[in-house]
Amino acid sequence: MRVLLVEDDDRLAEAVTLGLTQAGFALDRVEDGEGAEAALAVSRFDAVVLDLGLPDIDGLDLVRRWRDRGLTVAVLILTARDGIRDRVAGLDRGADDYLPKPFAMPELAARLRALMRRPGGTLGVDITCGDLSFDTIGRETRVNGRVVSLGRRETGLLEVLLRRQGRVVPKDAAEEAVYGFDDAASANTLEVLVHRLRKRLDAAGSSVRIHTLRGLGYLLDGGDGDGGVGDGGGGHG
């Protein structure tokens, strides 16, 4: 899951970045509304964690601007304004959740995962495909009930494929879900990651297949039938 953090406090931003990265999120940070607008114009994000007290614009005005032009990205407000009126105003302007400061990092991560389970978001706590299951909270992958050891980026790639299983995931969408702005990614970085994930799943004896569709992207299926969701046949494409 890729998250955009809009926070001008360096110390807090560093703590949130570390905490969410450890929780399995791919995170990018900007310091103001202008940076947020620029980031959203060029990249897809699953959620935005937004501080209201930005140096160039009030966060509530920013949320309203996004909703007025039809931007549906999930927005979680992170702010010291914790009065009831402040919370109501934030939600009425179009925010999806509101977490007052100070806060516990596990709660922030849990609230982001909850946003992705809402209608229009993604799937539930546990995602399954064929003989594979993925715990989105514990970040644990199992094949036939046995834990499979995956790296952070392998886990992130598997999650985005699972959340769109049976549908083609364009290469750029997969890259944006796994890599942040500051990650050094060469032209074949994603291909190497896909290859590594395939080897891990094969070694675990999984029937799940990751197909490469040239010029389109990647598709994951359960490898037990005719290529539909959870029942795709054949080997790796």
ABEGO torsion letter per residue (X at the ends): XBBBBBBABAAAAAAAAAAAAAAGBBBBBBABAAAAAAAAAABBBABBBBBABBAABBAAAAAAAAAAAGBABBBBBBBABABAAAAAAAAAAGBABBBBOBBBAAAAAAAAAAAAABBGBBBBABBBBEABBBBAAAGBBBBGGBBBBBBAAAAAAAAAAAAABGBBBBAAAAAAAABBAABBBBAAAAAAAAAAAAAAAAAAGBABBBBBBBGAEBBBBAGABAGBBGABBEBBX
